[in-house]
Amino acid sequence: MKFLLDVCAASRSLHALLVDLGHDVVSARDGFSRAIDEALLAMATQEQRVLITEDKDFGELIFVRRLPHPCVVRFVGMRIAEKVAAMRDLIAHHADAMHDGTIIVVTRERVRLRSGTDNHQGDE
């Protein structure tokens, strides 16, 4: 898979995990740190990358402004080690759901998946 790490989610540990698992990873810290959210969303969509963020503003871009979007994974209130563990679990158990249009919100308590194709919201 291909990933784009937003600045707020671009830890070395998360980047290393994804690379070690054989994924193509681009970090917004590498030349895109001042890019606005719309530009990051467009880049992820164009390059078919899963966008990983902590930023809730992407929800407005997707649900209110209805901008095209790839899969977006949003971590909420988690430390770096927790994000790394959660990302490992997401890839192991939900890789098939990580496609264009799916919104995945991850907290310490649960994983919520919302498919862009059927607008069904599921909890785990």
DSSP file (Angstrom, degrees, kcal/mol; ACC not computed):
  #  RESIDUE AA STRUCTURE BP1 BP2  ACC     N-H-->O    O-->H-N    N-H-->O    O-->H-N    TCO  KAPPA ALPHA  PHI   PSI    X-CA   Y-CA   Z-CA
    1    1 A M              0   0    0      0, 0.0    23,-2.2     0, 0.0     2,-0.4   0.000 360.0 360.0 360.0 162.9    0.0    0.0    0.0
    2    2 A K  E     -a   24   0A   0     46,-0.4    48,-3.2    21,-0.2     2,-0.3  -0.938 360.0-170.3-114.3 136.4    1.0    3.6   -0.3
    3    3 A F  E     -ab  25  50A   0     21,-2.9    23,-2.1    -2,-0.4     2,-0.4  -0.916  18.1-159.4-127.8 150.5    0.7    6.0    2.6
    4    4 A L  E     -ab  26  51A   0     46,-2.8    48,-2.8    -2,-0.3     2,-0.6  -0.986  17.0-151.1-125.5 118.7    1.0    9.8    3.2
    5    5 A L  E     -ab  27  52A   0     21,-2.8    23,-3.2    -2,-0.4    24,-0.3  -0.816  12.8-137.2 -92.9 118.6    1.7   10.8    6.8
    6    6 A D    >>  -     0   0    0     46,-2.9     3,-1.5    -2,-0.6     4,-0.6  -0.324  30.0-105.1 -63.8 156.2    0.4   14.2    7.7
    7    7 A V  G >4 S+     0   0    0      1,-0.3     3,-1.1     2,-0.2    -1,-0.1   0.886 121.0  54.5 -53.4 -43.2    2.8   16.3    9.7
    8    8 A C  G 34 S+     0   0    0      1,-0.2    -1,-0.3    44,-0.0    45,-0.1   0.685 117.6  35.7 -68.1 -17.4    0.8   15.7   13.0
    9    9 A A  G <4 S+     0   0    0     -3,-1.5     2,-1.7    43,-0.3    -1,-0.2   0.291  85.1 111.2-115.4   7.4    1.1   11.9   12.5
   10   10 A A    <<  +     0   0    0     -3,-1.1     2,-0.2    -4,-0.6    -1,-0.1  -0.404  39.6 157.8 -89.7  63.0    4.6   11.7   11.0
   11   11 A S     >  -     0   0    0     -2,-1.7     4,-2.2     1,-0.1     5,-0.2  -0.514  50.4-124.1 -80.1 153.7    6.5   10.0   13.7
   12   12 A R  H  > S+     0   0    0      1,-0.2     4,-2.9     2,-0.2     5,-0.2   0.885 111.5  55.0 -61.7 -38.0    9.7    8.1   12.9
   13   13 A S  H  > S+     0   0    0      2,-0.2     4,-2.3     1,-0.2    -1,-0.2   0.918 109.7  44.0 -64.4 -44.8    8.3    5.0   14.6
   14   14 A L  H  > S+     0   0    0      2,-0.2     4,-2.2     1,-0.2    -1,-0.2   0.915 114.9  49.6 -67.2 -42.6    5.1    5.0   12.4
   15   15 A H  H  X S+     0   0    0     -4,-2.2     4,-2.4     1,-0.2     5,-0.2   0.938 111.9  48.9 -59.1 -47.8    7.1    5.7    9.3
   16   16 A A  H  X S+     0   0    0     -4,-2.9     4,-3.0     1,-0.2    -2,-0.2   0.896 108.8  53.4 -62.0 -41.7    9.6    2.9   10.1
   17   17 A L  H  X S+     0   0    0     -4,-2.3     4,-1.8     2,-0.2    -1,-0.2   0.952 111.1  45.3 -57.1 -50.8    6.8    0.4   10.8
   18   18 A L  H  <>S+     0   0    0     -4,-2.2     5,-2.5     1,-0.2    -2,-0.2   0.900 115.3  46.6 -64.1 -41.4    5.2    1.1    7.4
   19   19 A V  H ><5S+     0   0    0     -4,-2.4     3,-1.9     1,-0.2    -1,-0.2   0.924 110.3  53.4 -65.3 -43.8    8.5    0.9    5.5
   20   20 A D  H 3<5S+     0   0    0     -4,-3.0    -1,-0.2     1,-0.3    -2,-0.2   0.812 104.9  55.7 -61.5 -29.7    9.5   -2.3    7.4
   21   21 A L  T 3<5S-     0   0    0     -4,-1.8    -1,-0.3    -5,-0.2    -2,-0.2   0.431 125.7-104.0 -82.9   1.8    6.2   -3.8    6.3
   22   22 A G  T < 5S+     0   0    0     -3,-1.9    -3,-0.2     1,-0.3     2,-0.2   0.645  72.4 142.2  90.9  16.4    7.1   -3.1    2.7
   23   23 A H      < -     0   0    0     -5,-2.5     2,-0.6    -6,-0.2    -1,-0.3  -0.555  56.3-115.1 -92.6 156.6    4.8   -0.1    2.1
   24   24 A D  E     -a    2   0A   0    -23,-2.2   -21,-2.9    -2,-0.2     2,-0.4  -0.812  41.8-172.4 -88.0 117.3    5.6    3.0    0.1
   25   25 A V  E     -a    3   0A   0     -2,-0.6     2,-0.4   -23,-0.2   -21,-0.2  -0.954  17.3-177.2-125.0 130.5    5.5    5.9    2.6
   26   26 A V  E     -a    4   0A   0    -23,-2.1   -21,-2.8    -2,-0.4     2,-0.4  -0.982  15.2-151.0-120.1 136.1    5.7    9.7    2.0
   27   27 A S  E >   -a    5   0A   0     -2,-0.4     3,-1.8   -23,-0.2     5,-0.3  -0.896  16.7-140.0-109.0 136.1    5.8   12.1    4.9
   28   28 A A  T 3> S+     0   0    0    -23,-3.2     4,-1.5    -2,-0.4     7,-0.2   0.736 103.2  69.5 -62.4 -21.2    4.5   15.6    4.8
   29   29 A R  T 34 S+     0   0    0    -24,-0.3     2,-1.5     1,-0.2    -1,-0.3   0.733  82.7  77.7 -66.8 -21.6    7.5   16.5    6.8
   30   30 A D  T <4 S-     0   0    0     -3,-1.8    -1,-0.2     1,-0.2    -3,-0.1  -0.524 132.1 -42.1 -91.8  69.1    9.7   15.8    3.8
   31   31 A G  T  4 S+     0   0    0     -2,-1.5    -2,-0.2    -3,-0.1    -1,-0.2   0.379 132.6  73.6  97.2  -4.8    9.0   19.0    1.8
   32   32 A F    ><  +     0   0    0     -4,-1.5     3,-2.1    -5,-0.3    -3,-0.2   0.186  52.4 118.1-123.6  16.9    5.3   19.3    2.4
   33   33 A S  T 3  S+     0   0    0      1,-0.3    -4,-0.1    -4,-0.2    -1,-0.1   0.731  81.8  44.4 -63.1 -22.4    5.2   20.5    6.0
   34   34 A R  T 3  S+     0   0    0     -6,-0.1    -1,-0.3    -3,-0.1     2,-0.1   0.357  85.3 123.5-100.6   5.3    3.6   23.8    5.0
   35   35 A A    <   -     0   0    0     -3,-2.1     2,-0.1    -7,-0.2    -3,-0.1  -0.419  63.9-120.3 -67.7 138.2    1.0   22.3    2.7
   36   36 A I    >>  -     0   0    0     -2,-0.1     4,-2.0     1,-0.1     3,-0.6  -0.366  27.3-105.2 -74.9 160.8   -2.6   23.1    3.5
   37   37 A D  H 3> S+     0   0    0      1,-0.3     4,-2.8     2,-0.2     5,-0.2   0.867 119.7  56.7 -56.3 -40.1   -4.9   20.2    4.2
   38   38 A E  H 3> S+     0   0    0      1,-0.2     4,-2.3     2,-0.2    -1,-0.3   0.890 107.7  48.7 -59.8 -39.1   -6.6   20.5    0.8
   39   39 A A  H <> S+     0   0    0     -3,-0.6     4,-2.5     2,-0.2    -1,-0.2   0.896 111.8  48.1 -68.7 -40.3   -3.3   20.1   -1.0
   40   40 A L  H  X S+     0   0    0     -4,-2.0     4,-2.7     2,-0.2    -2,-0.2   0.910 112.3  49.4 -65.6 -41.2   -2.4   17.0    1.1
   41   41 A L  H  X S+     0   0    0     -4,-2.8     4,-2.3    -5,-0.2    -2,-0.2   0.916 112.6  47.6 -63.1 -43.0   -5.8   15.5    0.5
   42   42 A A  H  X S+     0   0    0     -4,-2.3     4,-3.0    -5,-0.2     5,-0.2   0.903 112.3  49.5 -64.3 -42.0   -5.4   16.1   -3.3
   43   43 A M  H  X S+     0   0    0     -4,-2.5     4,-2.5     2,-0.2    -2,-0.2   0.932 111.8  47.8 -63.4 -45.8   -1.9   14.7   -3.3
   44   44 A A  H  <>S+     0   0    0     -4,-2.7     5,-3.0     1,-0.2     4,-0.4   0.902 114.6  47.2 -62.0 -40.5   -3.1   11.5   -1.4
   45   45 A T  H ><5S+     0   0    0     -4,-2.3     3,-0.9     3,-0.2    -2,-0.2   0.944 113.2  47.2 -66.1 -48.1   -6.0   11.2   -3.8
   46   46 A Q  H 3<5S+     0   0    0     -4,-3.0    -2,-0.2     1,-0.2    -1,-0.2   0.883 119.5  39.2 -61.6 -39.8   -3.9   11.6   -6.9
   47   47 A E  T 3<5S-     0   0    0     -4,-2.5    -1,-0.2    -5,-0.2    -2,-0.2   0.373 109.4-121.8 -93.4   4.7   -1.2    9.2   -5.8
   48   48 A Q  T < 5 +     0   0    0     -3,-0.9   -46,-0.4    -4,-0.4     2,-0.4   0.932  57.4 156.1  53.3  52.5   -3.8    6.8   -4.3
   49   49 A R      < -     0   0    0     -5,-3.0     2,-0.5    -6,-0.1   -46,-0.3  -0.854  49.7-118.4-108.2 142.7   -2.2    7.0   -0.8
   50   50 A V  E     -b    3   0A   0    -48,-3.2   -46,-2.8    -2,-0.4     2,-0.6  -0.698  33.3-137.9 -73.9 124.1   -3.9    6.3    2.5
   51   51 A L  E     -bc   4  72A   0     20,-2.7    22,-3.2    -2,-0.5     2,-0.5  -0.779  16.1-162.7 -90.9 123.4   -3.7    9.6    4.4
   52   52 A I  E     +bc   5  73A   0    -48,-2.8   -46,-2.9    -2,-0.6   -43,-0.3  -0.924  26.4 143.5-109.4 127.5   -2.8    9.2    8.0
   53   53 A T  E     - c   0  74A   0     20,-2.8    22,-2.6    -2,-0.5   -48,-0.0  -0.903  52.0-147.8-149.8 171.8   -3.6   12.1   10.3
   54   54 A E        +     0   0    0     -2,-0.3     2,-0.5    20,-0.2    23,-0.1   0.300  69.5 113.3-117.3  -4.4   -4.7   13.3   13.7
   55   55 A D    >   -     0   0    0      1,-0.1     3,-0.9    21,-0.1     4,-0.2  -0.575  51.1-163.8 -81.9 119.1   -6.4   16.4   12.2
   56   56 A K  T >> S+     0   0    0     -2,-0.5     3,-1.4     1,-0.2     4,-0.6   0.618  78.1  84.4 -76.0 -11.5  -10.2   16.5   12.4
   57   57 A D  H 3> S+     0   0    0      1,-0.3     4,-1.6     2,-0.2     3,-0.4   0.744  75.5  70.3 -63.4 -22.3  -10.3   19.3    9.7
   58   58 A F  H <> S+     0   0    0     -3,-0.9     4,-2.2     1,-0.2    -1,-0.3   0.819  89.4  63.4 -64.6 -28.2  -10.2   16.6    7.0
   59   59 A G  H <>>S+     0   0    0     -3,-1.4     4,-3.3     2,-0.2     5,-0.6   0.902 102.0  48.9 -60.2 -41.8  -13.7   15.7    8.1
   60   60 A E  I  X>S+     0   0    0     -4,-0.6     5,-2.5    -3,-0.4     4,-1.4   0.920 110.9  49.9 -64.0 -42.9  -14.9   19.1    7.0
   61   61 A L  I  <5S+     0   0    0     -4,-1.6     6,-2.6     3,-0.2    -1,-0.2   0.874 120.6  36.0 -62.6 -36.7  -13.2   18.8    3.7
   62   62 A I  I  <5S+     0   0    0     -4,-2.2    -2,-0.2     4,-0.2    -3,-0.2   0.928 128.6  28.2 -84.2 -49.1  -14.7   15.3    3.1
   63   63 A F  I  <5S+     0   0    0     -4,-3.3    -3,-0.2    -5,-0.2    -2,-0.1   0.828 131.3  30.1 -89.3 -33.2  -18.2   15.6    4.5
   64   64 A V  I  <<S+     0   0    0     -4,-1.4    -3,-0.2    -5,-0.6    -4,-0.1   0.904 132.6  29.8 -91.2 -51.1  -19.0   19.3    4.2
   65   65 A R  S   <S-     0   0    0     -5,-2.5    -3,-0.2     2,-0.0    -4,-0.2   0.600  95.1-140.8 -86.5 -10.5  -17.1   20.3    1.1
   66   66 A R        +     0   0    0     -6,-0.4    -4,-0.2     1,-0.2    -3,-0.1   0.858  33.4 175.0  55.2  42.7  -17.4   16.8   -0.4
   67   67 A L        -     0   0    0     -6,-2.6    -1,-0.2     1,-0.1    -2,-0.0  -0.508  40.2 -97.4 -76.1 146.2  -13.8   16.8   -1.8
   68   68 A P        +     0   0    0      0, 0.0   -23,-0.2     0, 0.0    -1,-0.1  -0.327  54.7 179.5 -58.8 145.7  -12.6   13.6   -3.4
   69   69 A H        -     0   0    0    -24,-0.1    32,-0.6   -25,-0.1     3,-0.1  -0.999  28.1-136.9-153.2 152.9  -10.5   11.6   -1.0
   70   70 A P        -     0   0    0      0, 0.0     2,-0.3     0, 0.0   -20,-0.1  -0.093  64.3 -53.0 -84.7-165.9   -8.5    8.5   -0.5
   71   71 A C        -     0   0    0     30,-0.1   -20,-2.7    29,-0.1     2,-0.5  -0.579  60.8-157.6 -66.5 135.3   -8.8    6.3    2.5
   72   72 A V  E     -cd  51 103A   0     30,-2.4    32,-3.3    -2,-0.3     2,-0.6  -0.984   9.0-164.7-121.4 127.3   -8.2    8.5    5.6
   73   73 A V  E     -cd  52 104A   0    -22,-3.2   -20,-2.8    -2,-0.5     2,-0.5  -0.956   9.3-169.7-109.6 121.2   -7.0    7.1    8.9
   74   74 A R  E     -cd  53 105A   0     30,-3.2    32,-3.0    -2,-0.6     2,-0.4  -0.954   7.9-155.9-116.6 120.8   -7.4    9.5   11.8
   75   75 A F  E     - d   0 106A   0    -22,-2.6     2,-0.5    -2,-0.5    32,-0.2  -0.783  10.8-159.1 -91.4 136.0   -5.9    8.7   15.2
   76   76 A V        -     0   0    0     30,-2.6    32,-0.4    -2,-0.4   -21,-0.1  -0.966  63.3 -20.7-123.0 119.6   -7.5   10.4   18.2
   77   77 A G  S    S+     0   0    0     -2,-0.5     2,-0.4     1,-0.2    -1,-0.1   0.833  93.7 137.9  61.3  38.6   -5.8   11.0   21.5
   78   78 A M        -     0   0    0     28,-0.1    -1,-0.2    29,-0.1     2,-0.1  -0.905  50.0-127.6-120.5 145.4   -3.2    8.4   21.1
   79   79 A R     >  -     0   0    0     -2,-0.4     4,-2.3     1,-0.1     5,-0.2  -0.365  38.9 -99.0 -78.1 167.5    0.5    8.3   22.0
   80   80 A I  H  > S+     0   0    0      1,-0.2     4,-2.5     2,-0.2     5,-0.2   0.916 122.9  50.5 -56.4 -48.8    3.1    7.3   19.3
   81   81 A A  H  > S+     0   0    0      1,-0.2     4,-2.2     2,-0.2    -1,-0.2   0.869 110.6  50.8 -60.2 -36.4    3.5    3.8   20.5
   82   82 A E  H  > S+     0   0    0      2,-0.2     4,-2.7    -3,-0.2    -1,-0.2   0.890 109.4  50.5 -68.2 -39.4   -0.3    3.3   20.6
   83   83 A K  H  X S+     0   0    0     -4,-2.3     4,-2.7     2,-0.2    -2,-0.2   0.909 109.9  50.5 -64.3 -41.5   -0.6    4.6   17.0
   84   84 A V  H  X S+     0   0    0     -4,-2.5     4,-2.2     2,-0.2    -2,-0.2   0.940 113.2  44.9 -62.0 -47.5    2.1    2.2   15.8
   85   85 A A  H  X S+     0   0    0     -4,-2.2     4,-2.1     1,-0.2    -2,-0.2   0.911 114.4  49.3 -63.0 -42.4    0.4   -0.7   17.5
   86   86 A A  H  X S+     0   0    0     -4,-2.7     4,-2.7     1,-0.2    -2,-0.2   0.887 109.8  51.1 -65.4 -38.5   -3.0    0.4   16.1
   87   87 A M  H  X S+     0   0    0     -4,-2.7     4,-2.4     2,-0.2     5,-0.2   0.899 108.3  52.0 -66.6 -39.3   -1.6    0.8   12.6
   88   88 A R  H  X S+     0   0    0     -4,-2.2     4,-2.1    -5,-0.2    -1,-0.2   0.931 112.6  45.9 -59.8 -45.1   -0.1   -2.7   12.7
   89   89 A D  H  X S+     0   0    0     -4,-2.1     4,-2.7     2,-0.2     5,-0.4   0.893 110.0  54.0 -65.6 -40.7   -3.5   -4.1   13.7
   90   90 A L  H  X S+     0   0    0     -4,-2.7     4,-3.1     1,-0.2    -2,-0.2   0.934 111.2  45.0 -59.0 -46.2   -5.3   -2.0   11.0
   91   91 A I  H  X S+     0   0    0     -4,-2.4     4,-0.7     1,-0.2    -1,-0.2   0.898 115.8  47.6 -65.9 -39.4   -3.1   -3.4    8.3
   92   92 A A  H  < S+     0   0    0     -4,-2.1    -2,-0.2    -5,-0.2    -1,-0.2   0.872 129.1  20.4 -68.4 -37.2   -3.4   -7.0    9.7
   93   93 A H  H  < S+     0   0    0     -4,-2.7    -2,-0.2    -5,-0.1    -3,-0.2   0.629 133.0  30.2-111.7 -16.5   -7.2   -6.9   10.1
   94   94 A H  H >X S+     0   0    0     -4,-3.1     3,-1.5    -5,-0.4     4,-0.7   0.164  71.0 118.6-133.4  20.0   -8.6   -4.1    7.8
   95   95 A A  G >< S+     0   0    0     -4,-0.7     3,-1.1     1,-0.3    -4,-0.1   0.861  77.7  58.3 -57.4 -35.6   -6.3   -3.8    4.9
   96   96 A D  G 34 S+     0   0    0      1,-0.2    -1,-0.3    -5,-0.1    -2,-0.1   0.729 104.7  51.2 -68.1 -20.5   -9.1   -4.8    2.5
   97   97 A A  G <4 S+     0   0    0     -3,-1.5     2,-1.9     1,-0.1    -1,-0.2   0.542  84.2  95.4 -90.1  -8.6  -11.1   -1.8    3.8
   98   98 A M    <<  +     0   0    0     -3,-1.1     2,-0.3    -4,-0.7    -1,-0.1  -0.507  60.8 113.5 -87.9  73.3   -8.3    0.7    3.2
   99   99 A H  S >  S-     0   0    0     -2,-1.9     3,-2.1     1,-0.1    17,-0.2  -0.807  75.7 -49.9-133.6 174.8   -9.4    1.9   -0.2
  100  100 A D  T 3  S+     0   0    0     -2,-0.3    16,-0.2     1,-0.3   -29,-0.1  -0.143 121.7  16.7 -50.5 132.1  -10.6    5.2   -1.7
  101  101 A G  T 3  S+     0   0    0    -32,-0.6     2,-0.4     1,-0.3    -1,-0.3   0.206  89.0 125.6  94.4 -15.3  -13.4    6.7    0.3
  102  102 A T    <   -     0   0    0     -3,-2.1   -30,-2.4    13,-0.2     2,-0.5  -0.632  42.8-159.3 -82.6 132.9  -13.1    4.8    3.5
  103  103 A I  E     -dE  72 114A   0     11,-3.0    11,-2.5    -2,-0.4     2,-0.5  -0.954   7.9-170.5-110.1 125.7  -12.7    6.9    6.7
  104  104 A I  E     -dE  73 113A   0    -32,-3.3   -30,-3.2    -2,-0.5     2,-0.5  -0.971   3.8-168.6-120.8 121.0  -11.2    5.1    9.6
  105  105 A V  E     -dE  74 112A   0      7,-2.5     7,-2.8    -2,-0.5     2,-0.5  -0.944   8.0-165.8-111.4 124.9  -11.2    6.7   13.1
  106  106 A V  E     +dE  75 111A   0    -32,-3.0   -30,-2.6    -2,-0.5     2,-0.2  -0.943  14.3 163.6-117.9 123.7   -9.0    5.0   15.7
  107  107 A T        -     0   0    0      3,-2.8   -30,-0.1    -2,-0.5   -29,-0.1  -0.709  54.7 -96.4-120.6 177.9   -9.2    5.7   19.4
  108  108 A R  S    S+     0   0    0    -32,-0.4     3,-0.1    -2,-0.2   -31,-0.1   0.824 124.0  43.0 -63.6 -29.4   -7.9    3.7   22.3
  109  109 A E  S    S-     0   0    0      1,-0.2     2,-0.3     0, 0.0    -1,-0.2   0.772 121.8  -8.2 -90.7 -28.2  -11.3    2.1   22.7
  110  110 A R        -     0   0    0      2,-0.0    -3,-2.8    13,-0.0     2,-0.4  -0.977  50.2-120.1-162.0 170.5  -12.3    1.3   19.2
  111  111 A V  E     -E  106   0A   0     -2,-0.3    13,-1.3    -5,-0.2     2,-0.5  -0.993  25.7-163.2-119.9 126.0  -11.9    1.4   15.5
  112  112 A R  E     -EF 105 123A   0     -7,-2.8    -7,-2.5    -2,-0.4     2,-0.5  -0.950   3.8-166.2-112.9 129.1  -14.7    3.0   13.4
  113  113 A L  E     -EF 104 122A   0      9,-2.1     9,-3.2    -2,-0.5     2,-0.5  -0.946   7.2-176.3-114.7 131.8  -14.9    2.4    9.7
  114  114 A R  E     -EF 103 121A   0    -11,-2.5   -11,-3.0    -2,-0.5     2,-0.3  -0.956  19.2-143.5-127.9 113.2  -17.1    4.4    7.3
  115  115 A S     >  -     0   0    0      5,-1.5     4,-1.5    -2,-0.5   -13,-0.2  -0.538   4.9-147.7 -77.3 136.0  -17.0    3.2    3.7
  116  116 A G  T  4 S+     0   0    0     -2,-0.3    -1,-0.1   -16,-0.2   -15,-0.1   0.654  95.5  55.7 -75.1 -15.2  -17.2    5.9    1.1
  117  117 A T  T  4 S+     0   0    0    -17,-0.1    -1,-0.2     1,-0.1   -16,-0.1   0.811 124.2  16.3 -89.1 -31.1  -19.1    3.5   -1.2
  118  118 A D  T  4 S-     0   0    0      2,-0.2    -2,-0.2    -3,-0.0     3,-0.1   0.445  87.1-132.8-122.3   0.4  -22.1    2.6    1.0
  119  119 A N     <  +     0   0    0     -4,-1.5     2,-0.4     1,-0.2    -3,-0.1   0.708  54.9 149.3  53.3  21.8  -21.9    5.3    3.7
  120  120 A H        -     0   0    0     -5,-0.2    -5,-1.5     1,-0.0     2,-0.6  -0.686  37.9-147.6 -82.7 137.0  -22.4    2.5    6.3
  121  121 A Q  E     -F  114   0A   0     -2,-0.4     2,-0.3    -7,-0.2    -7,-0.2  -0.926  17.9-175.4-109.7 125.8  -20.7    3.2    9.6
  122  122 A G  E     -F  113   0A   0     -9,-3.2    -9,-2.1    -2,-0.6     2,-0.3  -0.889   9.5-155.7-120.8 151.9  -19.3    0.2   11.5
  123  123 A D  E      F  112   0A   0     -2,-0.3   -11,-0.2   -11,-0.2   -13,-0.0  -0.880 360.0 360.0-120.7 154.1  -17.8   -0.1   14.9
  124  124 A E              0   0    0    -13,-1.3   -12,-0.1    -2,-0.3    -1,-0.1   0.312 360.0 360.0-130.0 360.0  -15.4   -2.6   16.3
